[in-house]
Amino acid sequence: MRLTLPESPDDQDAETRTYAVLRRRTHPGRQHRVIRWVLAQLPLLAIFAIALYLITLNVTTPWQSMHEDNGTLNESIAINHIRFGLGVTKGQDLLDTEARNTFGPPHVSEAQHFAYFLKGPVHPQVYGDHPPLLGLTIAGSFLIFGFHFWAERLVPILYALLGLLLFYRIALRWFDRTTACVASAIYATFPMFAYFGRNVSHEAPTLFWMLLLLWAYLRWREDQHRRWCVLMTIAVIIGGAYGWPAYYFATILWGIDWWTQRRPSWRLWMATILPAILTFALVMAQLNWALGGDFTHLGIMFLLRISGDNAHAVPVSAIAWFSQLTAWNAEGFGGWTQLALPVVVGFVAMRASVENWTPRVRVVLITTLWGLSHVLIFRNGAFVHAYWQFYLLPAYALAFAWAGTAAARHWIAQPAWRAATLVVAIFVLANLQLATILSLYSTGFHVTLPVTPLFDLWH
C-alpha cells in the first residue's frame, strides 16, 4: 500500500506518522515514553556527534589554517581586557598592532603567544570595527578555562553547535521530522559550518541569536504571547552586541512580516526595531567614548567594506566579483549545490505560490534575505572573506532538504526505502564535502582556482 502525503504545512510526513502508530501499539503505557523520546532523538544525536567531531578538528593547535588570523586578533583583544581591565579598554576591542592579519607576532613562538600578549611590550590601539561582545566573551572563557587555543575556539564552537540545535528545532516545528533531520545533516556537513563555524569571529554568535529571534517571531505569530516579544528583544540586543548584521536582520524580519501581513505590526516593531536602534546607539556611544570621538578609521573601513574593491582597495569588475563569490560559495557549500540551486529555487517558488505565506515559506525567505543582504551590502567583505556567506547556512540547508525530501516522497512509495535513500544521499554529499573541510583545516592561504567551481563537484 502506497502512503502519499500532500505538501501542506499542516501535514506530517508519512513515515513519521506510521512509526508513531507502530510505537504506540508496541509500547503502550507511560513507562515507554522515555524510550520513544530517545529513539526519536537518535538521528539528531548522530548529526550532533558528526558536527562536534568536524568542528573540533585541530582544536588545540595554534593558529595555522584559513582565516585563523582572526584567532590572533581576538586573542589579543580578549587578553587586553584581562591585562589592562575594563577601566582602560572601556569594554571596547583593544588590539595589539602586531595581531593584525597574522597567525601571531612574527618574533614570538607559538608557545609564547599568550605570555607575550599578557606581559610583553604590546602596542594596543582601539580596533572598533565590530561590536565588543565577542572579545568580552572570549576573555570570560580564558578566565574560566585558562589561556589555551581551544578555550578561545570554544566560544564560536559552542555558539555554532547551539545554533545547529536551534535550527533543528525550527525545522522540526514548521516542517517535519524527516526534513529537519536532513536539513540538520546538510547544515552540519557544509564546510561553511564544519570549518567556518569555529572561525573566531562574530558570525556564529550572531547567527545563533538571530535564529533565536526567528524562533520567537514565529512562535509569537502563533499565539501572540508577550513572552515571545521579550525573547525577540533579548535576541536583538545580544545579537547586536556581537555583530552589525543583527541590526539589518531584525529590520528584514520586521519588513517581511509587514509585507506578508499587509500591515505593519507596531508591537513587533517595539520588540525588534526599537531595541535594534537603542542597542546600535549604545554601541556607537561606547565606540565614541573609546575612540575619543574620532570615527575616521571606522568610516574608512565602512566605505571600504561596502565597496566592490579587493583586499588592497583596488576596484574589481562585477564579473570578477561574482566569480570570486561563486568560488567562495562552492568552497563553503559544495559545487553540487550550485548545480541543484535552480531546481531548488523553482521548488520553493512553487511551494510559496501554493501555500502563500505559511511559516515555513517565511522561514526560507527571511533566512535567504539575511544571507544575501550581508553579501550585497558589504561587497568588499564578501569578496575578501569566504565566511561572509555564513549567514546563508539556514536558507541553503532548509531549501535543499525541503526539495530533497519532497522529491523522495514523490518518487519512493515505501517509507523504509525512502529513509534509506535519504541516508545514502546525505552520506554521499557529506563525503563530497570532506576533502574541502580537511583542506581548510590544513591550508593557510586560499588558492585561486584555475576554472570556475560551478562545474567542479569535488572542490
Summary of the structure (lengths in Angstrom):
residues: 459
radius of gyration: 22.9
end to end distance: 42.1
largest distance: 76.0
contacts: 1502
relative contact order: 0.12
helix: 74%
strand: 2%
